[in-house]
Amino acid sequence: MSIALDQVLRELGKSAGPDHHGWYTALCPFHDDKRRPNLRLREGGFRCMTCGEKGNLKKLAARLGTKREEGKHMALRIVGM
């Protein structure tokens, strides 16, 4: 199964781009990136300019899925389920 760039961009939320080289910029889900977007991505893959994490879009999509599941489980713990 191929992961599409537009799917990953939707999961990341706010992003900028593409620039003149085709790169988009977003907050990195691999570290506590809250102020300045450091993740650069395009169809061929991604790289964070701060933490150095890099890989293909499948790896990034898997991380985003993990973050979403962690958030869901945390919300369930807060409401006592």
N, C-alpha and C positions, 0 to 999 in steps of 0.2 A: 504494500500500500504506500503510495506516494503522499507525502505531506505537502500541501500547497502553501505558498508564501502568504496568501491572503488569509488562510485559516490561522496561521501562527500570528500574524499581525492583529487579527481580531482578538485572539486570546491575550496578547500582550497589552491590549488596550491602547492607550495614547502612544502614538509613534509619529515620527516626522519622516518626510522623504517621499519619493526617492531623490537622492542627490544626482549630480550629473554622471556619476559612475554606477547608478542603480542601487545604491545602498540606502536602507532605511535605518533609523536610529530609534531606540526605545530604552526603557529602564531594564536593567539586567535582573532576571529572576534567580541567578546563581549566587548573588550576594545582596547585601542590604543597600540597594541602589534606589534612593528615594528622591533625590534632587536633580541630578544631572544625568541625562540619558547617556549611557556608555556602551550599550549593546548595539553593534552594527550587524545588519543581516540583509541578505538578498537570496535569490533562488538557490545559489550554490552552498549556502551555509551561514554561520554566524561567528562572531568573535566579540568578546567583551574587552574593551580597551583598558579596563581597570583590573579585573580579577584574572584575565587571561583565558577564561573558559572559551572553548571553541568547538565547533563540530557541525554536523549537518542539521537540517531542519527537523528531522525525526527525533534527534536527541533533545532539541529545544522544545519540541511539542511534548515529549515525554516529561520533561521537567515541569512544564506548565500544567500538565495533567496532575502531577504529584502535588504541586502547590495548591491546585484547586481542591484536591481530595483532603489535604491537610486542613485547609480552611473550613471545609464542610464538617470534618470530624471535630474541629475546635468549636465550631458553632453548636454542634450537638452536645458537647460537654458543657458548654456555658448554660444551655437551657435545661441541662440535666437529663438528657435522653441517653 
